[in-house]
């Protein structure tokens, strides 16, 4: 797609790709072209495997490829989110097989990515860039490079600090979002409007930052990064009880939402299994097309397992395959809304006509507070 001047990411337009290609950008499969690069930046997936352990296959494979082609004077920078010690314990030994010496023959550093997909308030270059290197010479090379691209760089003493920096940013979000999700469930039973409570609390000008409840946390970072930290902590005989509890709450949220949907359908006249449910939004957050670890997808699967008739609308996710069956996003209109017995809002995309939903939906469960 990139070779054809097409973007697959909502934040990047086709025009930007074409302009970059005019300026010399190329998208290629790995090859000997890498030998002519001054800087090599590694941005590969670092998921968890089925047993909850770090799956570094892509990172190791990329490192082995670089090692086979590494040239004197090159700077290699890793941006993939991972546990503290990865650069030193996993990457460095692989690159050392090249026979080149780090800090002298080549330079090695780590700089975590901080992109917030769908957030247009903070363009990439305005987000302070944390940088590190395996030696001082490495750190200087990495800092020198990113200083030409970002308004501000934040050099730190060691790659372990930079790796941990990324994890703590997402650990904080996991804990805070799981906290408000749990409290909202309790407030439901107490007949308290928790979103109104949050808005009132947010008027305090110090010491309080509002986090808002939803169907659960998704994406590649927040559900994964804290578990990377837990895995590493266990190597030292330690673990975070707070992360463990937050992870359990987050995993429970799709079940809670599915249970709410079931109760609502049972309260309506007729057979609940003959009722039609329309889900709005499958992406893990607003204005992106990423469904990795999406709580909305988990809710969808649960409803299908419960035997309900389910359709969905998502302007960023044209189709999805669940249990070997393909589902296609329905066109949002008055007829679609009126045909559904229950509309469930799972992702609050900006380009959905929420006034149309409000006017024509028979019943709504709004997990995002958009209505």
HELIX and SHEET records of a PDB file:
HELIX    1   1 UNK A   14  UNK A   22  1                                   9    
HELIX    2   2 UNK A   32  UNK A   36  5                                   5    
HELIX    3   3 UNK A   57  UNK A   69  1                                  13    
HELIX    4   4 UNK A   86  UNK A   86  1                                   1    
HELIX    5   5 UNK A   87  UNK A   91  3                                   5    
HELIX    6   6 UNK A   92  UNK A   96  1                                   5    
HELIX    7   7 UNK A  124  UNK A  126  5                                   3    
HELIX    8   8 UNK A  136  UNK A  147  1                                  12    
HELIX    9   9 UNK A  159  UNK A  189  1                                  31    
HELIX   10  10 UNK A  194  UNK A  201  1                                   8    
HELIX   11  11 UNK A  222  UNK A  234  1                                  13    
HELIX   12  12 UNK A  241  UNK A  267  1                                  27    
HELIX   13  13 UNK A  272  UNK A  274  5                                   3    
HELIX   14  14 UNK A  295  UNK A  305  1                                  11    
HELIX   15  15 UNK A  334  UNK A  339  1                                   6    
HELIX   16  16 UNK A  354  UNK A  360  1                                   7    
SHEET    1   A 5 UNK A  39  UNK A  42  0                                        
SHEET    2   A 5 UNK A  75  UNK A  78  1                                        
SHEET    3   A 5 UNK A 107  UNK A 110  1                                        
SHEET    4   A 5 UNK A 129  UNK A 133 -1                                        
SHEET    5   A 5 UNK A 153  UNK A 155  1                                        
SHEET    1   B 4 UNK A 309  UNK A 313  0                                        
SHEET    2   B 4 UNK A 276  UNK A 280  1                                        
SHEET    3   B 4 UNK A 342  UNK A 345  1                                        
SHEET    4   B 4 UNK A 364  UNK A 366  1                                        
SHEET    1   C 2 UNK A 319  UNK A 322  0                                        
SHEET    2   C 2 UNK A 325  UNK A 328 -1                                        
END                                                                             
